[in-house]
Amino acid sequence: MPFCSKCGKELTETDKFCPNCGYPIAGIGEEARGPPPPAEVQKTDAMSALQRGVNIISSKPLVLAPALIGAVISAILSTIATFWFMPLGFWWPGGLFAPRFLALVAVGILLMLIGGIIAYILNFVSLDMSRDAYLNQALDMGKSIRYVLGRLLTFIVASIVGAILMITIILIPVAILMFVIVVVDETGIGSAVSTALRVFRERLSDIVILAIISIVAGFILGLIPVIGPILAAVVNVIVGLAFIHIYINYKMTKTP
């Protein structure tokens, strides 16, 4: 079975263009249709993958849109809830159990919940658009939103599985890889987890470096008021693109 020499997607014998990245297949000879042998594909590393992510957002800044929108909406709603509704509730006459106090606190919690849900959905939209940007496909935020909503149950279950993996600490990189594979390959969770474990074993050092950068950057930027969440969103997109690069590079170094 031939593979696309650009993204590693499996092809049929009649494909003229890769159904995944659009790379032209017709007229280039059967030998070129398969993935290059491992010796011809340079194994990437974490720093090269991060540089690839930076290059992509520099040439296609639209890929940042969902992550930035999610971060801004979440920050605004959380700020309103934290510094307006909840403090107002505490100062409301009648004590902690006064109906109006409870209503104000409930509104504050609801606002934070809404912001969290919006940011959650847009994070997966960002990952889908990152895949499209990496494969040099047209970026369409509306299409990506519909894609995520159509697979929302899968992403919710993946988030539960990811949370379980992250509890172990050592499997945090596997959880991140699982999300990438679920989107890039549009596969199920079981297949994504098993593939993520294989990639983790073979690219251990690079994947751990990316995971550490993501965690440390997120912690440090989270301490910065106002712009911290926005900067963290940009870093998350770059790291997501780096994980995509590592994974696709891994696939292309494998023999068919």
C-alpha distance (Angstrom), angle and dihedral (degrees) to the residues before:
residue distance angle dihedral
M1 . . .
P2 3.85 . .
F3 3.79 123.1 .
C4 3.79 132.6 -153.2
S5 3.80 108.6 -97.8
K6 3.81 90.9 -145.7
C7 3.81 105.9 48.6
G8 3.82 103.8 7.5
K9 3.83 95.4 -118.2
E10 3.80 115.2 156.4
L11 3.82 112.3 -109.1
T12 3.76 137.2 -162.0
E13 3.78 121.3 -124.6
T14 3.82 91.3 -107.6
D15 3.82 98.6 50.5
K16 3.79 114.3 120.7
F17 3.80 93.5 -179.5
C18 3.78 130.7 27.8
P19 3.85 107.0 -100.0
N20 3.80 89.3 -146.1
C21 3.83 106.1 46.5
G22 3.82 103.1 8.0
Y23 3.81 94.3 -120.2
P24 3.84 110.2 160.4
I25 3.79 113.4 -107.6
A26 3.79 103.3 170.3
G27 3.81 119.3 102.1
I28 3.78 98.8 8.9
G29 3.78 98.5 104.0
E30 3.76 130.8 -101.2
E31 3.77 94.7 -94.9
A32 3.78 92.1 57.9
R33 3.80 91.5 50.1
G34 3.77 92.9 72.3
P35 3.81 122.6 73.4
P36 3.79 114.5 -87.0
P37 3.78 112.9 -96.4
P38 3.81 113.8 -94.5
A39 3.81 92.3 -101.4
E40 3.82 90.7 60.4
V41 3.81 95.5 50.1
Q42 3.77 114.0 76.6
K43 3.79 112.2 -134.8
T44 3.77 107.0 -123.4
D45 3.80 127.0 -139.3
A46 3.79 135.9 -146.9
M47 3.80 96.5 -95.0
S48 3.81 92.7 48.0
A49 3.80 89.4 48.4
L50 3.81 91.6 51.8
Q51 3.80 90.3 48.4
R52 3.80 88.8 51.6
G53 3.80 88.7 53.1
V54 3.81 92.0 50.5
N55 3.81 90.9 48.6
I56 3.80 91.9 51.3
I57 3.81 95.8 51.0
S58 3.82 89.0 45.2
S59 3.80 91.6 55.4
K60 3.82 95.9 34.5
P61 3.83 108.3 29.8
L62 3.82 90.3 166.6
V63 3.80 86.8 78.9
L64 3.82 87.1 73.8
A65 3.81 93.9 57.3
P66 3.83 101.7 91.9
A67 3.82 94.5 43.6
L68 3.82 92.5 47.8
I69 3.80 93.6 44.9
G70 3.80 90.7 49.3
A71 3.80 92.4 48.6
V72 3.82 93.2 48.2
I73 3.82 95.2 46.7
S74 3.79 92.3 46.1
A75 3.81 92.0 47.6
I76 3.81 93.3 48.3
L77 3.80 94.9 48.5
S78 3.80 92.8 44.0
T79 3.80 91.0 49.3
I80 3.79 92.4 49.9
A81 3.80 90.7 48.4
T82 3.80 95.6 44.8
F83 3.79 100.3 42.4
W84 3.79 102.2 30.5
F85 3.80 120.0 23.2
M86 3.80 99.5 33.5
P87 3.84 97.6 44.0
L88 3.80 89.2 44.4
G89 3.77 88.7 53.6
F90 3.80 92.6 52.8
W91 3.80 91.6 52.1
W92 3.80 93.8 46.7
P93 3.82 111.8 115.2
G94 3.75 116.1 -113.4
G95 3.81 102.4 57.7
L96 3.77 135.5 -97.7
F97 3.77 94.6 -50.0
A98 3.79 98.4 48.5
P99 3.82 109.7 126.7
R100 3.81 93.5 -124.0
F101 3.80 91.6 50.1
L102 3.80 91.4 51.8
A103 3.81 90.5 46.2
L104 3.82 92.5 52.9
V105 3.80 92.5 48.0
A106 3.81 89.7 47.3
V107 3.81 90.6 52.6
G108 3.80 90.1 50.4
I109 3.80 92.2 51.0
L110 3.81 90.7 46.1
L111 3.81 91.5 52.8
M112 3.81 91.6 51.7
L113 3.81 90.1 47.3
I114 3.81 92.3 51.0
G115 3.80 90.6 48.8
G116 3.79 90.5 50.1
I117 3.81 93.2 50.0
I118 3.81 92.4 48.9
A119 3.81 91.4 48.6
Y120 3.83 90.5 46.9
I121 3.81 93.4 54.3
L122 3.79 93.4 42.9
N123 3.81 91.1 51.8
F124 3.81 89.1 63.2
V125 3.81 90.1 42.7
S126 3.81 86.9 54.3
L127 3.81 90.9 51.3
D128 3.80 91.5 50.4
M129 3.80 91.9 48.9
S130 3.82 89.4 46.8
R131 3.79 88.7 56.6
D132 3.81 90.6 50.1
A133 3.80 91.4 47.5
Y134 3.80 91.6 49.4
L135 3.81 91.3 50.3
N136 3.81 90.1 46.7
Q137 3.78 93.5 -116.3
A138 3.79 125.8 146.6
L139 3.81 113.2 -82.3
D140 3.79 113.8 -126.7
M141 3.79 115.3 168.6
G142 3.79 92.3 -169.5
K143 3.80 91.3 55.0
S144 3.79 91.1 48.0
I145 3.81 91.7 50.0
R146 3.80 90.4 52.2
Y147 3.81 89.7 47.7
V148 3.81 92.4 52.6
L149 3.81 93.9 45.1
G150 3.81 89.2 49.5
R151 3.82 90.3 54.9
L152 3.80 96.8 33.0
L153 3.80 94.7 121.9
T154 3.81 90.2 52.9
F155 3.80 90.7 50.5
I156 3.81 92.1 48.1
V157 3.81 91.4 52.1
A158 3.82 89.3 44.5
S159 3.80 88.9 53.2
I160 3.81 90.9 53.1
V161 3.81 91.0 49.0
G162 3.80 89.6 45.3
A163 3.81 91.5 51.7
I164 3.81 90.0 52.2
L165 3.81 91.0 50.0
M166 3.81 91.6 47.6
I167 3.80 91.8 54.5
T168 3.80 87.3 70.1
I169 3.84 89.4 57.1
I170 3.79 91.8 -152.7
L171 3.81 91.5 69.3
I172 3.81 96.0 52.4
P173 3.85 90.4 105.8
V174 3.82 89.5 51.6
A175 3.81 90.0 53.8
I176 3.82 91.2 51.5
L177 3.80 91.1 47.3
M178 3.80 90.3 49.3
F179 3.81 91.2 58.2
V180 3.81 90.4 48.4
I181 3.81 92.9 50.1
V182 3.81 93.9 45.8
V183 3.82 88.1 58.1
V184 3.81 102.0 34.0
D185 3.81 95.6 46.6
E186 3.82 95.3 26.7
T187 3.77 87.3 -134.9
G188 3.79 136.5 144.8
I189 3.78 126.0 -85.9
G190 3.81 97.2 -107.6
S191 3.79 92.4 52.5
A192 3.81 91.3 44.0
V193 3.81 93.0 52.4
S194 3.81 94.0 48.7
T195 3.81 91.4 47.2
A196 3.79 91.1 46.3
L197 3.81 90.2 54.0
R198 3.81 90.9 52.0
V199 3.80 92.6 49.0
F200 3.81 89.9 45.6
R201 3.80 91.5 55.1
E202 3.81 93.9 48.8
R203 3.82 99.0 39.4
L204 3.81 98.3 31.7
S205 3.79 101.0 140.5
D206 3.81 96.7 45.1
I207 3.79 93.6 45.9
V208 3.80 92.9 47.8
I209 3.82 90.3 49.8
L210 3.81 91.2 52.6
A211 3.81 92.0 47.1
I212 3.81 92.2 49.7
I213 3.81 91.4 48.6
S214 3.80 90.0 50.6
I215 3.82 93.9 48.9
V216 3.80 96.9 43.1
A217 3.80 94.2 44.0
G218 3.80 90.9 47.7
F219 3.82 91.5 51.0
I220 3.81 95.1 46.9
L221 3.80 95.5 43.6
G222 3.79 90.2 46.0
L223 3.82 88.2 65.2
I224 3.81 91.7 59.0
P225 3.81 112.2 90.6
V226 3.80 122.4 -128.0
I227 3.82 100.4 -9.3
G228 3.80 96.5 40.4
P229 3.83 95.9 86.8
I230 3.81 90.8 46.2
L231 3.80 92.7 51.8
A232 3.81 89.6 45.5
A233 3.82 89.6 53.7
V234 3.82 90.3 54.3
V235 3.81 91.6 49.0
N236 3.82 90.8 48.8
V237 3.80 91.0 54.6
I238 3.81 91.6 49.6
V239 3.81 91.5 48.6
G240 3.81 90.5 46.2
L241 3.80 90.3 53.7
A242 3.81 89.0 47.9
F243 3.81 90.7 54.1
I244 3.81 89.8 48.8
H245 3.81 89.4 51.3
I246 3.80 92.3 49.6
Y247 3.80 91.7 48.7
I248 3.81 97.0 47.0
N249 3.80 90.2 44.5
Y250 3.81 88.1 52.1
K251 3.82 90.8 52.5
M252 3.78 92.6 48.9
T253 3.80 92.7 52.8
K254 3.79 90.6 56.5
T255 3.79 120.5 92.4
P256 3.83 115.5 -120.7
